[in-house]
Amino acid sequence: MSSSAREALLAEAIGDLAKLLNSVGALVPALDASCAALIEASAKLEAHAAAADGRIAALTQASATHAVKHIARRTEEMTRSAMEVQVRAMEADARELFRRELTPALQRLSQIAVNTNRRARWWTYAGTAALASMITCAATVFLLAG
């Protein structure tokens, strides 16, 4: 290759390098503007994230409060329901206990009362017969003595 061709290629390369340096130099203000825009966007994003953190915390607190109230309400409902079931079971057990334990005792008492009434009637009849007999005896003595 000749020296003039080499010089021409070298001159062309230097010219291309100068164009490249001019292009890079033109990119610096654009890159600076992009960097400033990114910094501003980052600051805005940080502010929005801080605000979102507050809203998320408030939402979390509200959700927790709602969940606690729901759990308390359901617990109360279940407690009330369990108490009603327990009361019904106790009532049924009490009825069964009274039927099983008191019914025979009441039947025995009833039988004793019936037997007592029979004895009382017998005593009434015996007493009436004895009184009639004493009146007859007294009347006989009175009539015979008199």
Buried (B, 14 or more C-beta within 10 A) or exposed (E): EEEEEEEEEEEEEEEEEEEEEEEEEEEEEEEEEEEEEEEEEEEEEEEEEEEEEEEEEEEEEEEEEEEEEEEEEEEEEEEEEEEEEEEEEEEEEEEEEEEEEEEEEEEEEEEEEEEEEEEEEEEEEEEEEEEEEEEEEEEEEEEEEE
